[in-house]
Amino acid sequence: MFLAEETCHNRRQMRPKILAITFALILVPTLASHAVDTLPPSLSDQDFWKIVTDYSEPGGDFAFEMYMSNEETFQEILPDLLKRVQPGGVYLGVAPEQNFTYIAALRPKMAFIIDIRRENMVEMLMYKVLFEMAPTRADFLSQLFSRPLRSTPSPQASVDQLFGALTVEAANTQLLTDNVQAIKDRLQKTHGYTLTAKDLQIIDRIAGLFFRGGPDAHLTTYGTTYRQLMRMTDGQGRNRNFLASEASYQFVREMQQKNLIIPVVGDFAGPKALRSIARYLQQHASDVMAFYVSNVEEYIQSPASTWAAYCHNINALPVNTSSTFIRFGRGGRGSYLGPMQGFAASCQQ
């Protein structure tokens, strides 16, 4: 009798523990599934273009012409950045080709490039189809500058060897015409994007600038040449540029082929672009891993209402403790990093 009563007592004591363990086992997969993002592995052309058009704001102006980077220190933050960020999130950036280097290094699942200039969005679409049409780094440079290859570099070729493979004779105007037409056809006919007459004129202008400047093109108000940018290192002697290795190039190319690098026309302090991206990330349970803002914040600190709007937009973005700003400071400061989470918490104070 005593043993029977003791057994029943033990069972009564165990029942809450069993229920707690059962509840925990049910809860763990639920929490785990919530933590896993639902970002798509690729986007259809229709979904890609819908995001571009629906999230974009009216184009604005910037003080300088910026068809290529002018930040020679842009790689120097990469060793530290790679230690800080968690893999697998979403990359945000501004301006043109330096974003491809950050994407190649960070390996995000998706990227959004936000710039107030519609010209930048068009240039990013040009880059998109150049990646798609060029199976190798050498082919990419040949089409970008409309210069034939005089040799075929090996997959292990250095950046200097890639540029050395381009012909040094006078540029070929027929090749430029053919390349521009191929770009427009792929954007409009293959992908089905609706470009305006002005967009098509922008393609003509940018392609012409790269054609006339060649590898030593200087397509920014302040800065260096395209060739020199591609030769920069991370401050530890390693070139992490998207053209520095075939593996880096192919990673960016695959993202372009899957429509996962999305250019958006938007003001960082605007009412639509960043807020739309924030909602998309929230809907897919994903965080910003890094946001390359360059020195845009210098231009939106005044008036106070503009800075407040920017802070509001940043606070809407889903971030975690490793989410990091990539900034650029003038006057010799160069590229530097800052935590997003701490900034978002104190921005409006």
C-alpha positions as CSV (number, residue, x, y, z in Angstrom):
1,M,0.0,0.0,0.0
2,F,2.8,2.4,0.9
3,L,4.6,1.5,-2.3
4,A,1.5,2.1,-4.4
5,E,0.8,5.4,-2.7
6,E,4.5,6.4,-3.2
7,T,4.3,5.5,-6.9
8,C,1.2,7.5,-7.4
9,H,2.8,10.4,-5.6
10,N,5.9,10.2,-7.8
11,R,3.7,10.1,-10.9
12,R,1.9,13.2,-9.8
13,Q,5.2,14.9,-9.3
14,M,6.6,13.8,-12.7
15,R,3.5,14.9,-14.6
16,P,4.3,18.7,-14.5
17,K,7.9,17.9,-15.5
18,I,6.8,15.8,-18.4
19,L,4.4,18.4,-19.5
20,A,7.1,21.1,-19.3
21,I,9.5,19.0,-21.3
22,T,6.9,18.2,-23.9
23,F,6.0,21.9,-24.2
24,A,9.7,22.8,-24.5
25,L,10.2,20.2,-27.3
26,I,7.2,21.7,-29.1
27,L,8.5,25.2,-28.5
28,V,12.0,24.7,-29.7
29,P,11.2,23.9,-33.3
30,T,8.7,26.7,-33.3
31,L,11.4,29.2,-32.2
32,A,13.9,27.7,-34.6
33,S,11.6,28.0,-37.5
34,H,10.9,31.6,-36.6
35,A,14.6,32.4,-36.6
36,V,15.2,31.0,-40.1
37,D,14.7,33.6,-42.7
38,T,12.4,33.1,-45.7
39,L,14.4,35.0,-48.3
40,P,13.8,33.6,-51.7
41,P,16.8,31.8,-53.4
42,S,16.0,33.7,-56.6
43,L,13.5,36.2,-58.0
44,S,11.7,36.1,-61.2
45,D,12.2,39.0,-63.6
46,Q,8.6,40.2,-62.8
47,D,9.2,40.2,-59.0
48,F,12.6,41.8,-59.4
49,W,11.2,44.7,-61.5
50,K,8.2,45.1,-59.3
51,I,10.5,45.7,-56.3
52,V,12.6,48.1,-58.3
53,T,9.6,50.1,-59.4
54,D,7.4,49.8,-56.3
55,Y,10.2,50.7,-53.8
56,S,11.8,53.5,-55.8
57,E,11.2,57.2,-55.2
58,P,11.5,60.0,-57.8
59,G,15.1,60.5,-58.8
60,G,17.1,63.3,-57.2
61,D,20.5,65.0,-57.7
62,F,23.8,64.7,-56.0
63,A,26.6,67.2,-55.8
64,F,29.1,65.2,-57.8
65,E,29.2,62.9,-60.8
66,M,29.7,59.3,-59.5
67,Y,29.8,56.6,-62.1
68,M,32.5,54.8,-60.2
69,S,33.9,54.9,-56.6
70,N,36.4,57.5,-55.4
71,E,37.2,55.8,-52.1
72,E,40.6,54.3,-52.2
73,T,40.4,52.9,-48.7
74,F,37.1,51.0,-49.3
75,Q,38.7,47.6,-48.8
76,E,40.7,48.4,-45.6
77,I,37.7,47.8,-43.3
78,L,37.1,44.3,-44.6
79,P,39.3,42.3,-42.2
80,D,37.6,43.8,-39.3
81,L,34.1,43.8,-40.9
82,L,34.4,40.1,-41.6
83,K,35.1,39.4,-37.9
84,R,32.0,41.4,-36.9
85,V,29.1,40.4,-39.1
86,Q,27.1,37.3,-39.0
87,P,26.8,35.5,-42.4
88,G,23.6,35.0,-44.4
89,G,21.8,38.3,-43.9
90,V,21.0,41.1,-46.4
91,Y,23.5,43.7,-47.6
92,L,22.5,47.4,-48.2
93,G,24.6,49.9,-50.1
94,V,24.9,53.1,-52.0
95,A,26.7,54.2,-55.2
96,P,28.1,51.9,-58.0
97,E,30.8,49.1,-58.3
98,Q,32.3,49.1,-54.8
99,N,29.2,47.3,-53.6
100,F,30.2,44.3,-55.6
101,T,33.4,44.0,-53.6
102,Y,31.5,44.2,-50.3
103,I,29.0,41.6,-51.6
104,A,31.8,39.3,-52.8
105,A,33.5,39.5,-49.4
106,L,30.4,39.2,-47.2
107,R,28.4,36.7,-49.2
108,P,24.9,38.0,-48.3
109,K,21.7,36.2,-49.4
110,M,20.3,39.3,-51.0
111,A,21.4,42.9,-51.6
112,F,19.7,46.2,-52.1
113,I,21.6,49.2,-53.7
114,I,19.8,52.5,-52.8
115,D,20.9,55.7,-54.4
116,I,19.1,59.1,-54.8
117,R,20.2,59.3,-58.5
118,R,18.2,57.3,-61.0
119,E,21.4,57.2,-63.1
120,N,22.9,54.9,-60.5
121,M,20.0,52.5,-60.8
122,V,20.4,52.4,-64.5
123,E,24.1,51.9,-64.2
124,M,23.5,49.0,-61.8
125,L,21.1,47.5,-64.3
126,M,23.9,47.8,-66.9
127,Y,26.3,46.1,-64.6
128,K,23.7,43.4,-64.0
129,V,23.5,42.4,-67.6
130,L,27.3,42.7,-68.1
131,F,27.7,40.1,-65.4
132,E,25.1,37.9,-67.0
133,M,26.6,38.1,-70.5
134,A,30.3,37.7,-69.4
135,P,31.2,34.2,-68.3
136,T,34.7,35.3,-67.0
137,R,36.3,38.4,-65.5
138,A,38.2,39.1,-68.7
139,D,35.0,39.0,-70.7
140,F,33.4,41.4,-68.2
141,L,36.2,44.0,-68.7
142,S,36.1,43.5,-72.4
143,Q,32.4,44.3,-72.6
144,L,32.6,47.1,-70.0
145,F,35.2,49.0,-71.9
146,S,34.2,47.8,-75.4
147,R,37.7,46.5,-76.1
148,P,38.5,43.1,-77.6
149,L,40.7,40.6,-75.7
150,R,44.1,40.0,-77.3
151,S,44.7,37.0,-75.1
152,T,42.7,34.7,-72.8
153,P,43.8,35.0,-69.2
154,S,43.8,31.9,-67.0
155,P,41.2,31.6,-64.2
156,Q,44.1,32.4,-61.7
157,A,45.0,35.6,-63.5
158,S,45.7,38.7,-61.4
159,V,43.9,42.0,-61.9
160,D,46.9,43.4,-63.8
161,Q,46.9,40.4,-66.1
162,L,43.2,40.9,-66.8
163,F,43.8,44.5,-67.8
164,G,46.8,43.5,-69.8
165,A,44.7,41.1,-71.9
166,L,42.7,44.0,-73.3
167,T,43.8,45.5,-76.6
168,V,45.7,48.7,-76.3
169,E,44.8,49.9,-79.8
170,A,42.3,52.6,-80.5
171,A,38.8,51.7,-79.1
172,N,36.4,50.0,-81.5
173,T,33.3,52.1,-82.0
174,Q,31.4,49.2,-83.7
175,L,32.1,47.1,-80.6
176,L,30.7,49.9,-78.4
177,T,27.5,50.0,-80.6
178,D,27.1,46.3,-80.4
179,N,27.6,46.2,-76.7
180,V,25.2,49.0,-76.0
181,Q,22.5,47.3,-78.1
182,A,23.1,44.0,-76.4
183,I,22.7,45.7,-73.0
184,K,19.4,47.4,-74.0
185,D,18.1,44.2,-75.7
186,R,18.8,42.1,-72.6
187,L,17.2,44.6,-70.3
188,Q,14.1,45.2,-72.4
189,K,13.6,42.0,-74.4
190,T,15.1,39.3,-72.3
191,H,14.1,40.6,-68.8
192,G,11.1,42.6,-69.9
193,Y,12.0,45.7,-67.9
194,T,10.3,48.9,-68.9
195,L,12.9,51.6,-69.4
196,T,12.2,55.2,-70.3
197,A,13.7,57.1,-73.2
198,K,15.9,58.9,-70.6
199,D,17.1,55.6,-69.1
200,L,18.2,54.5,-72.6
201,Q,20.1,57.8,-73.0
202,I,21.8,57.2,-69.7
203,I,23.0,53.8,-70.9
204,D,24.4,55.5,-74.0
205,R,26.2,58.1,-71.9
206,I,27.7,55.7,-69.3
207,A,28.8,53.1,-71.8
208,G,30.4,55.9,-73.8
209,L,32.3,57.2,-70.8
210,F,33.7,53.8,-70.1
211,F,34.5,53.3,-73.8
212,R,36.4,56.6,-74.1
213,G,38.2,56.4,-70.8
214,G,39.1,52.7,-71.0
215,P,40.7,51.0,-68.0
216,D,42.1,54.3,-66.9
217,A,38.6,55.9,-66.9
218,H,38.2,58.6,-64.3
219,L,34.4,58.7,-63.9
220,T,34.0,60.6,-60.7
221,T,34.5,64.3,-59.7
222,Y,37.2,63.3,-57.1
223,G,39.1,60.1,-57.2
224,T,41.3,57.6,-59.0
225,T,41.0,55.4,-62.1
226,Y,39.0,52.3,-62.6
227,R,42.2,50.2,-63.0
228,Q,43.7,51.5,-59.8
229,L,40.5,50.9,-57.8
230,M,40.6,47.3,-58.9
231,R,44.2,47.0,-57.6
232,M,43.5,48.2,-54.1
233,T,44.0,45.9,-51.1
234,D,42.5,45.4,-47.7
235,G,45.4,47.0,-45.9
236,Q,46.9,43.6,-45.2
237,G,48.2,43.0,-48.7
238,R,45.1,41.1,-50.0
239,N,43.0,42.3,-52.8
240,R,39.4,41.3,-52.1
241,N,37.9,43.1,-55.1
242,F,35.2,41.4,-57.0
243,L,37.6,41.1,-60.0
244,A,40.5,39.9,-57.9
245,S,39.5,36.2,-58.1
246,E,37.3,34.1,-60.3
247,A,35.5,32.8,-57.2
248,S,34.5,36.3,-56.1
249,Y,33.4,37.3,-59.6
250,Q,31.3,34.1,-60.0
251,F,29.6,34.7,-56.7
252,V,28.4,38.2,-57.7
253,R,27.5,36.9,-61.2
254,E,25.3,34.2,-59.7
255,M,23.5,36.7,-57.5
256,Q,22.9,38.9,-60.6
257,Q,21.6,35.9,-62.6
258,K,19.2,35.1,-59.7
259,N,18.0,38.8,-59.6
260,L,19.2,39.1,-56.0
261,I,21.1,42.4,-56.3
262,I,18.3,44.9,-56.5
263,P,18.9,48.6,-57.3
264,V,16.4,51.1,-55.9
265,V,16.1,54.8,-56.4
266,G,15.8,56.4,-53.0
267,D,16.7,59.1,-50.6
268,F,18.1,57.8,-47.3
269,A,15.7,60.3,-45.6
270,G,12.9,59.7,-48.1
271,P,9.4,58.3,-47.2
272,K,9.5,55.1,-49.3
273,A,12.7,53.3,-50.3
274,L,14.3,52.3,-47.0
275,R,10.9,51.8,-45.4
276,S,9.8,49.4,-48.1
277,I,13.1,47.5,-47.8
278,A,12.6,47.3,-44.0
279,R,9.1,45.8,-44.4
280,Y,10.5,43.3,-47.0
281,L,13.2,42.1,-44.5
282,Q,10.7,42.0,-41.7
283,Q,8.3,39.9,-43.7
284,H,11.1,37.5,-44.5
285,A,12.5,37.4,-41.0
286,S,15.9,38.6,-42.1
287,D,18.3,41.2,-40.7
288,V,20.7,43.8,-42.3
289,M,24.2,42.4,-42.0
290,A,26.0,45.6,-43.3
291,F,24.9,48.9,-44.7
292,Y,27.4,50.8,-46.8
293,V,26.4,54.5,-46.4
294,S,29.6,56.1,-47.6
295,N,29.5,59.7,-46.5
296,V,25.8,60.3,-47.4
297,E,25.1,61.1,-43.7
298,E,27.1,64.3,-44.1
299,Y,24.6,65.6,-46.6
300,I,21.4,64.8,-44.7
301,Q,22.3,66.2,-41.2
302,S,20.6,69.4,-41.9
303,P,17.8,70.5,-41.6
304,A,16.9,68.6,-38.4
305,S,13.8,67.3,-40.0
306,T,15.8,65.5,-42.7
307,W,18.1,63.9,-40.1
308,A,15.1,62.8,-38.1
309,A,13.5,61.2,-41.2
310,Y,16.8,59.3,-41.8
311,C,16.8,58.1,-38.2
312,H,13.2,57.0,-38.5
313,N,14.1,55.0,-41.6
314,I,17.2,53.4,-39.9
315,N,15.2,52.5,-36.9
316,A,12.7,50.6,-39.1
317,L,15.4,48.3,-40.4
318,P,15.7,44.9,-38.7
319,V,19.2,44.6,-37.3
320,N,21.1,42.5,-34.7
321,T,24.2,43.0,-32.5
322,S,26.5,42.4,-35.5
323,S,24.8,44.7,-38.0
324,T,27.4,47.2,-39.1
325,F,27.6,50.5,-40.9
326,I,30.4,51.0,-43.5
327,R,31.1,54.7,-43.6
328,F,33.6,57.0,-45.4
329,G,35.0,60.2,-43.8
330,R,36.6,63.0,-45.8
331,G,39.7,64.9,-44.8
332,G,41.9,61.8,-44.6
333,R,39.7,59.7,-42.3
334,G,38.8,57.2,-45.0
335,S,36.6,54.1,-44.5
336,Y,35.5,53.1,-41.0
337,L,32.9,51.0,-39.3
338,G,30.1,51.6,-36.7
339,P,27.4,49.5,-35.1
340,M,24.0,49.8,-36.5
341,Q,22.1,48.7,-33.4
342,G,23.6,51.3,-31.1
343,F,23.1,54.0,-33.7
344,A,19.5,53.1,-34.2
345,A,18.8,53.3,-30.5
346,S,20.4,56.7,-30.0
347,C,19.9,58.4,-33.4
348,Q,16.9,60.5,-32.4
349,Q,17.9,61.3,-28.9
